[in-house]
Amino acid sequence: MTAEQSASEPGIDAVGAYTPRLRIDAEAFEEAWGRFDAAGVEEKAVPEADEDALTMGIAAAERALDAAGREGDEIAHLAFATTTPPMAEEDLTPRIASTLGAPEDAATRTLTGSTRAGAQALAGALDAVPWGDGGPADGGIGLVVVADCPRGEPDSGVEHAAGAGAAALVVDADAPGEVVDRASHVASYPGTRFREAGDDETSGLGITQYDREAFTTALGGAADGLDADPSGVDAAAVQSPDGKLPYRAAGALGVDTETIAAGETVSHLGDTGAASAFLGAASAFDDGAERVLLAAYGSGAGANAVVIDGPVPVDAALTGEERLSYAEYLRRRGEITGGEPAGGGAYVSVPSWQRTTPQRHRLVAGRCPDCGALNFPPGGACRDCGGRPESYEQVELPGQGTVEAVTTIAQGGAPPEFVEQQSRSGPFLSAVVALEGPDGGEVSVPTQVLGDADAVGIGTRVAATIRRIYDQEGVIRYGFKMRPVERRR
């Protein structure tokens, strides 16, 4: 049977969602500024110093794959959407593909520059043809990763609302989440929300009625393009730059305010940019909604409306565990901290780092052909038998283990390349972890462990996660750190 003969409609196989565990509430801003300019936001998610759109996106992608029961090597189409890429110019999909173990010939795309980029990425994945019983023509699944952590001027409404989070959708043929209908609409409204070249802070002209008109016109136009009746959805996950504007679009979308409330996350996550509508959809499906309207808006202006029938499997982390004061918040942003000291840290060239990415991204170890012992990294003399084999069998570790030794690196004790992280996040934990092999055995590896000293000790079970390690030569180095198993962030 040819791919064209077996083609079937793609849908949503599962959704993963991730938000940082850090939170700051509206009262902290009111104490600092005497006001809080983000209507409807009670608290918001804040990225840790070693988190960004890429690391959050990977965390969401891992959850989506787990929820779908799929593996990274099944990915045939990978899209990454964000308005806050950690590098202004560099394709970041290869790093995502590397950490997830996606095939090197997977089709990839990056979309940015608009908060509707995630919806555009989803449309591209759904249009990846032909789709058959196993995905695109060459087999496999689609994966759409949407992550954002916007920021604005410290005293602006954009900054007061700015949150952080990521969502990922597994796209596959004959998936449980049926894409019932979708439409888009554009109308030229410049100046509603923008970020100038070379700036990392989003702003807008603040013309309230103009902003509302752009928002409702674009979203209403997309809703009008649907054949499906939006009034029949259980929840409407609407783009949410604050907690008030989505409700202004209820009439234009053809839904009531209760339906919008059923898909909102801005009150406790803040403005999550391109991820906003997707996090709302994840939350709605996680709460049991069976039909969801995903309504994404991007300034300029344009909008996408997608109606999805569930139920859709969801693996989401949407709650926060640690509260920040405003001063701690500024530290995480890097506003009141210094960078790497003069002289720099231990130099590792980009080519040298690249050669170790299988170890840093996917924990690829080597099994000694003489004694069977695991070696990490694979190379040199075997740690058990002392032999020097010509090559080691490549083995990908499952990413779980046990802390064997741990110490706290406090102020003044960090290597130069980790001083900025310590300055922003405070003391961190350095440990030796016994990582388990896929078929028995273990190997000891030095690494950072996320969490507080009173929660991590010898014998603590940990699992791998991807974080920023440090920046050097203007290039961000990403790699694994460990987290306590009971804490999936």
C-alpha positions as CSV (number, residue, x, y, z in Angstrom):
1,M,0.0,0.0,0.0
2,T,1.4,3.4,-0.9
3,A,1.6,6.3,1.5
4,E,-1.1,8.1,-0.5
5,Q,-3.4,5.1,-0.2
6,S,-2.9,4.8,3.5
7,A,-3.1,8.5,4.2
8,S,-5.3,9.5,7.1
9,E,-6.0,12.6,9.1
10,P,-3.4,13.6,11.7
11,G,-4.5,14.5,15.2
12,I,-3.1,15.2,18.7
13,D,-1.7,12.0,20.3
14,A,-0.8,13.6,23.6
15,V,0.2,16.9,25.2
16,G,3.0,17.7,27.6
17,A,3.3,20.9,29.6
18,Y,6.1,22.3,31.8
19,T,6.4,25.4,34.0
20,P,9.2,26.4,36.3
21,R,8.7,25.6,40.0
22,L,9.5,29.3,41.0
23,R,6.6,31.7,41.5
24,I,6.2,35.4,42.4
25,D,2.9,36.9,43.3
26,A,1.3,40.3,42.6
27,E,1.8,41.5,46.1
28,A,5.6,41.3,45.7
29,F,5.4,43.7,42.8
30,E,2.9,46.0,44.6
31,E,5.4,46.3,47.5
32,A,8.2,47.1,45.2
33,W,6.4,49.5,42.8
34,G,3.4,50.6,44.7
35,R,1.2,49.1,41.9
36,F,0.8,46.0,39.8
37,D,-0.1,46.5,36.2
38,A,-1.1,43.0,35.1
39,A,-4.8,42.7,35.3
40,G,-6.1,39.3,36.4
41,V,-2.6,37.9,37.3
42,E,-2.3,36.7,40.8
43,E,1.1,35.0,40.5
44,K,3.4,34.0,37.7
45,A,6.0,31.4,36.9
46,V,9.7,32.4,36.9
47,P,12.5,30.5,35.2
48,E,15.5,29.5,37.2
49,A,18.9,30.9,36.2
50,D,19.7,27.7,34.2
51,E,16.3,27.6,32.5
52,D,15.3,29.2,29.2
53,A,12.8,28.5,26.3
54,L,14.9,25.6,25.0
55,T,15.2,23.7,28.3
56,M,11.6,24.3,29.2
57,G,10.6,23.1,25.7
58,I,12.7,19.9,26.1
59,A,11.0,19.2,29.4
60,A,7.6,19.6,27.9
61,A,8.6,17.4,24.9
62,E,9.7,14.6,27.2
63,R,6.4,14.7,29.0
64,A,4.4,14.7,25.7
65,L,6.4,11.7,24.4
66,D,5.8,9.9,27.7
67,A,2.1,10.6,27.6
68,A,1.9,9.3,24.1
69,G,4.0,6.2,24.8
70,R,6.4,7.2,22.0
71,E,10.2,7.5,21.8
72,G,12.4,10.3,20.4
73,D,13.7,8.1,17.6
74,E,10.1,8.0,16.1
75,I,10.1,11.8,15.4
76,A,9.9,12.6,11.7
77,H,8.8,16.2,12.0
78,L,10.1,18.6,14.7
79,A,9.0,22.2,15.1
80,F,10.1,24.7,17.8
81,A,8.2,27.9,18.3
82,T,9.2,30.8,20.6
83,T,9.4,34.6,20.8
84,T,12.3,34.3,23.2
85,P,15.0,32.1,21.6
86,P,18.1,31.9,23.8
87,M,20.3,32.6,20.8
88,A,19.3,35.4,18.4
89,E,20.7,33.6,15.4
90,E,21.2,29.9,15.6
91,D,19.0,27.0,14.7
92,L,18.0,25.4,18.0
93,T,16.1,22.4,16.7
94,P,19.3,20.3,16.3
95,R,19.9,20.7,20.1
96,I,16.3,19.6,20.8
97,A,16.7,16.7,18.4
98,S,19.9,15.7,20.0
99,T,18.6,15.6,23.5
100,L,15.4,13.7,22.5
101,G,17.3,11.3,20.3
102,A,15.5,12.2,17.1
103,P,16.8,10.9,13.8
104,E,19.2,13.2,12.0
105,D,17.0,13.2,8.9
106,A,13.9,14.5,10.8
107,A,12.3,17.5,9.1
108,T,12.8,20.5,11.4
109,R,11.5,24.1,11.5
110,T,11.8,27.0,13.9
111,L,9.2,29.7,14.1
112,T,9.6,32.9,16.1
113,G,8.7,36.6,16.0
114,S,5.1,36.2,17.0
115,T,3.1,34.8,19.9
116,R,1.0,32.9,17.3
117,A,4.2,31.0,16.2
118,G,3.1,27.9,18.1
119,A,-0.2,27.8,16.2
120,Q,1.7,28.3,13.0
121,A,4.1,25.4,13.9
122,L,1.1,23.2,14.7
123,A,-0.5,24.0,11.3
124,G,2.8,23.1,9.6
125,A,2.9,19.8,11.4
126,L,-0.7,19.0,10.5
127,D,0.1,19.8,6.9
128,A,3.1,17.5,6.7
129,V,1.9,15.2,4.0
130,P,1.3,12.5,3.3
131,W,0.3,11.1,6.7
132,G,-0.2,7.3,7.0
133,D,-0.7,4.8,9.8
134,G,2.7,5.6,11.2
135,G,3.0,9.3,10.6
136,P,4.6,11.2,7.7
137,A,5.5,9.4,4.5
138,D,8.8,8.0,5.9
139,G,7.2,6.9,9.1
140,G,7.2,8.4,12.5
141,I,5.4,11.2,14.4
142,G,5.3,15.0,14.5
143,L,6.4,16.9,17.6
144,V,5.5,20.6,18.1
145,V,7.3,22.3,20.9
146,V,6.2,25.8,22.1
147,A,8.0,27.6,24.8
148,D,8.4,31.2,26.0
149,C,9.7,33.4,28.8
150,P,9.0,37.0,27.8
151,R,10.2,40.1,29.7
152,G,9.7,43.8,29.6
153,E,10.9,47.0,31.1
154,P,10.9,46.5,34.9
155,D,8.1,49.0,35.6
156,S,5.9,48.0,32.6
157,G,2.7,46.0,32.5
158,V,4.4,43.6,30.1
159,E,7.0,42.7,32.7
160,H,4.5,42.5,35.6
161,A,2.6,39.9,33.5
162,A,5.6,38.1,32.0
163,G,5.6,34.4,33.0
164,A,7.3,31.3,31.6
165,G,6.3,27.9,30.4
166,A,6.2,25.4,27.6
167,A,3.9,22.9,25.9
168,A,4.5,20.1,23.4
169,L,2.1,18.2,21.2
170,V,2.7,14.8,19.6
171,V,1.0,14.7,16.2
172,D,0.1,11.4,14.6
173,A,-2.4,9.8,12.3
174,D,-5.6,8.5,13.9
175,A,-4.6,10.0,17.2
176,P,-7.2,10.3,20.1
177,G,-7.3,14.1,19.8
178,E,-9.1,14.8,16.5
179,V,-8.5,18.2,14.9
180,V,-12.1,19.0,14.0
181,D,-11.5,22.3,12.3
182,R,-8.9,25.1,12.0
183,A,-8.8,28.5,10.4
184,S,-6.6,31.6,10.4
185,H,-7.0,35.4,9.9
186,V,-4.7,38.4,9.5
187,A,-5.4,42.1,9.6
188,S,-2.7,44.8,9.7
189,Y,-2.5,46.4,13.2
190,P,1.2,47.4,13.7
191,G,2.5,48.5,17.1
192,T,0.3,46.5,19.5
193,R,3.2,44.5,20.9
194,F,6.8,44.4,19.6
195,R,10.4,43.9,20.4
196,E,13.0,46.0,18.5
197,A,16.0,44.5,16.9
198,G,18.8,43.9,19.5
199,D,16.5,44.3,22.4
200,D,15.3,41.5,24.8
201,E,12.4,43.4,26.3
202,T,9.0,43.4,24.7
203,S,6.9,46.6,24.7
204,G,3.9,48.2,23.0
205,L,2.4,51.6,22.3
206,G,-0.2,51.0,25.0
207,I,-3.2,52.4,23.0
208,T,-5.8,50.4,24.9
209,Q,-8.7,50.6,22.5
210,Y,-6.5,50.0,19.5
211,D,-4.9,46.9,21.2
212,R,-8.4,45.5,22.0
213,E,-9.6,46.1,18.4
214,A,-6.6,44.3,16.9
215,F,-7.0,41.4,19.4
216,T,-10.7,40.9,18.8
217,T,-10.6,41.5,15.1
218,A,-7.9,38.9,14.5
219,L,-9.4,36.3,16.8
220,G,-12.9,36.9,15.6
221,G,-11.9,36.6,12.0
222,A,-10.2,33.2,12.7
223,A,-13.3,32.0,14.6
224,D,-15.6,33.1,11.7
225,G,-13.5,31.0,9.4
226,L,-14.4,27.8,11.3
227,D,-17.1,25.5,10.1
228,A,-17.4,24.0,13.6
229,D,-19.5,25.9,16.1
230,P,-17.2,27.4,18.8
231,S,-20.2,27.6,21.2
232,G,-20.1,23.9,21.6
233,V,-16.6,23.7,23.1
234,D,-16.0,22.9,26.8
235,A,-13.1,25.3,27.1
236,A,-11.5,28.1,25.1
237,A,-7.7,28.4,25.5
238,V,-7.2,32.0,24.4
239,Q,-4.0,33.9,24.0
240,S,-3.5,35.8,27.3
241,P,-1.2,38.7,27.6
242,D,-3.0,39.5,30.8
243,G,-6.1,38.2,32.7
244,K,-8.6,40.6,31.1
245,L,-8.0,40.8,27.4
246,P,-9.1,37.1,26.6
247,Y,-12.5,37.9,28.1
248,R,-12.9,40.9,25.8
249,A,-12.7,38.5,22.8
250,A,-15.5,36.1,24.1
251,G,-18.2,37.6,21.8
252,A,-15.9,37.6,18.8
253,L,-15.0,34.0,19.4
254,G,-18.6,33.0,19.9
255,V,-18.1,31.6,23.4
256,D,-19.1,32.7,26.9
257,T,-16.7,33.9,29.6
258,E,-17.1,30.7,31.6
259,T,-15.7,28.8,28.7
260,I,-12.7,31.1,28.5
261,A,-12.2,30.6,32.3
262,A,-12.1,26.9,31.8
263,G,-9.0,27.2,29.6
264,E,-7.1,30.0,31.3
265,T,-3.7,29.7,33.0
266,V,-2.6,33.4,33.0
267,S,-3.9,34.0,36.6
268,H,-1.2,31.6,38.0
269,L,1.4,31.4,35.3
270,G,1.4,34.9,33.8
271,D,1.8,35.8,30.2
272,T,3.5,32.8,28.7
273,G,3.8,34.2,25.2
274,A,3.7,31.8,22.4
275,A,3.0,28.9,24.8
276,S,-0.1,30.7,26.3
277,A,-2.9,29.1,24.4
278,F,-1.2,25.7,24.4
279,L,-0.8,25.7,28.1
280,G,-4.4,26.6,28.4
281,A,-5.4,23.7,26.2
282,A,-3.2,21.3,28.2
283,S,-4.8,22.5,31.4
284,A,-8.3,22.1,30.0
285,F,-7.7,18.6,28.7
286,D,-6.1,17.7,32.0
287,D,-9.2,18.9,33.8
288,G,-11.4,16.6,31.6
289,A,-12.5,18.9,28.8
290,E,-13.5,16.9,25.7
291,R,-13.7,19.7,23.1
292,V,-11.3,22.6,23.2
293,L,-10.9,25.7,21.1
294,L,-7.3,26.8,20.9
295,A,-7.2,30.5,19.9
296,A,-3.7,31.9,19.4
297,Y,-3.0,35.6,18.6
298,G,0.1,37.4,17.4
299,S,0.5,41.1,17.3
300,G,0.7,42.6,13.9
301,A,-2.0,41.1,13.8
302,G,-3.0,37.5,13.1
303,A,-4.7,34.6,14.8
304,N,-5.3,30.9,14.5
305,A,-8.3,29.0,15.7
306,V,-8.2,25.2,16.2
307,V,-11.0,23.0,17.5
308,I,-9.7,19.7,19.0
309,D,-11.9,16.8,20.2
310,G,-10.5,14.8,23.0
311,P,-9.9,13.2,25.3
312,V,-6.2,13.8,24.9
313,P,-3.6,12.3,27.2
314,V,-1.8,15.0,29.2
315,D,1.3,15.0,31.3
316,A,1.5,18.5,32.9
317,A,3.5,20.3,35.6
318,L,1.6,23.6,36.1
319,T,1.9,24.2,39.8
320,G,4.7,26.1,41.6
321,E,6.6,25.1,44.7
322,E,8.9,27.9,45.7
323,R,7.8,31.6,46.3
324,L,10.2,34.4,45.5
325,S,10.5,37.9,47.0
326,Y,11.0,40.7,44.5
327,A,14.7,40.9,45.2
328,E,15.0,37.2,44.5
329,Y,13.1,37.6,41.3
330,L,15.5,40.3,40.1
331,R,18.4,38.0,40.9
332,R,16.9,35.2,38.7
333,R,16.5,37.8,35.9
334,G,20.2,38.8,36.3
335,E,19.3,42.4,37.0
336,I,21.3,42.7,40.2
337,T,24.1,40.1,39.7
338,G,27.4,40.1,38.1
339,G,28.7,37.7,35.4
340,E,31.7,35.5,35.0
341,P,34.8,37.0,36.8
342,A,37.8,38.3,34.8
343,G,39.9,35.6,33.5
344,G,37.0,33.3,32.8
345,G,36.5,29.6,33.7
346,A,38.0,26.4,32.5
347,Y,38.2,26.7,28.7
348,V,36.3,24.1,26.7
349,S,36.3,24.8,23.0
350,V,33.1,24.5,21.1
351,P,34.5,21.6,18.9
352,S,35.5,19.7,22.1
353,W,32.1,20.3,23.6
354,Q,30.4,19.2,20.5
355,R,32.2,15.9,20.5
356,T,30.8,15.2,24.0
357,T,27.1,16.0,23.2
358,P,26.0,12.4,23.1
359,Q,27.1,12.1,26.8
360,R,25.8,15.5,27.8
361,H,22.5,15.3,26.0
362,R,21.6,11.6,26.2
363,L,24.0,10.0,28.7
364,V,25.7,7.8,26.2
365,A,28.2,5.6,28.0
366,G,30.5,2.8,26.8
367,R,30.4,-0.8,27.8
368,C,33.9,-2.5,28.0
369,P,34.1,-5.4,25.6
370,D,36.5,-7.2,27.9
371,C,34.8,-7.0,31.3
372,G,31.3,-5.5,30.6
373,A,31.8,-2.5,32.9
374,L,30.1,0.8,32.1
375,N,32.4,3.8,31.4
376,F,31.3,7.4,31.3
377,P,32.5,9.0,29.2
378,P,33.4,6.1,26.9
379,G,37.1,6.2,26.1
380,G,40.5,5.6,27.6
381,A,41.3,2.8,30.1
382,C,38.4,0.8,31.5
383,R,37.6,2.0,35.0
384,D,37.2,-1.7,36.2
385,C,39.7,-3.9,34.4
386,G,42.2,-1.3,33.3
387,G,42.2,-2.5,29.8
388,R,42.3,-0.2,26.8
389,P,39.9,-1.5,24.2
390,E,39.9,-0.2,20.7
391,S,36.2,0.8,21.1
392,Y,33.4,0.6,23.6
393,E,29.9,-0.6,22.9
394,Q,27.7,2.5,22.9
395,V,25.0,2.3,25.6
396,E,22.4,5.0,26.4
397,L,21.8,5.2,30.1
398,P,18.2,5.4,31.3
399,G,19.0,8.6,33.2
400,Q,18.2,7.5,36.8
401,G,20.5,6.8,39.7
402,T,21.4,7.4,43.3
403,V,23.5,10.1,45.0
404,E,26.8,8.7,46.4
405,A,28.2,12.0,47.6
406,V,27.0,15.6,47.7
407,T,28.3,19.0,48.8
408,T,27.0,22.5,48.7
409,I,28.9,25.0,46.6
410,A,28.3,28.4,48.4
411,Q,29.4,31.9,47.5
412,G,33.1,32.1,46.7
413,G,33.3,28.3,46.1
414,A,32.1,28.0,42.5
415,P,34.4,27.6,39.5
416,P,34.5,30.8,37.5
417,E,32.2,29.5,34.8
418,F,29.4,28.8,37.4
419,V,29.7,32.1,39.3
420,E,26.9,33.7,37.3
421,Q,24.6,30.8,38.0
422,Q,25.4,30.9,41.8
423,S,25.0,34.7,41.9
424,R,21.5,34.4,40.4
425,S,20.3,31.2,42.0
426,G,22.3,31.0,45.2
427,P,24.2,28.0,46.5
428,F,24.0,24.8,44.3
429,L,24.6,21.1,44.9
430,S,27.5,19.3,43.3
431,A,27.3,15.5,43.6
432,V,28.6,12.1,42.5
433,V,25.8,10.0,41.2
434,A,25.7,6.3,40.5
435,L,23.8,6.1,37.2
436,E,22.2,2.8,36.3
437,G,22.8,0.9,33.1
438,P,20.0,-0.3,30.9
439,D,20.8,-3.9,31.6
440,G,22.3,-3.8,35.1
441,G,25.5,-2.3,36.4
442,E,26.2,1.4,37.2
443,V,28.7,4.1,36.7
444,S,29.7,7.1,38.9
445,V,29.3,10.5,37.3
446,P,29.9,14.0,38.7
447,T,27.0,16.4,38.2
448,Q,24.9,19.2,39.6
449,V,21.7,18.2,41.5
450,L,18.7,20.5,41.5
451,G,17.1,21.2,44.8
452,D,17.9,22.2,48.4
453,A,20.6,20.6,50.5
454,D,18.1,19.4,53.1
455,A,16.2,17.5,50.4
456,V,19.2,15.8,48.8
457,G,21.6,13.4,50.5
458,I,23.4,10.2,50.1
459,G,20.9,7.6,48.8
460,T,18.6,10.2,47.2
461,R,17.1,8.9,43.9
462,V,17.6,11.3,41.0
463,A,16.8,11.5,37.3
464,A,18.4,13.5,34.5
465,T,17.0,16.7,33.1
466,I,18.5,19.2,30.5
467,R,19.6,22.6,31.7
468,R,22.0,25.4,30.7
469,I,25.4,24.5,32.0
470,Y,27.2,27.8,31.3
471,D,27.9,30.3,28.5
472,Q,31.4,30.5,26.9
473,E,32.5,32.4,23.8
474,G,29.0,33.6,23.5
475,V,27.7,30.1,23.0
476,I,25.3,28.5,25.5
477,R,26.4,25.0,26.6
478,Y,23.5,22.7,27.4
479,G,23.8,19.4,29.2
480,F,22.3,17.1,31.9
481,K,21.8,17.9,35.5
482,M,20.0,15.6,38.0
483,R,16.8,16.2,40.0
484,P,15.3,14.3,42.8
485,V,12.9,11.7,41.3
486,E,9.9,13.0,43.3
487,R,10.5,16.5,41.7
488,R,10.0,16.4,38.0
489,R,11.5,19.8,37.4
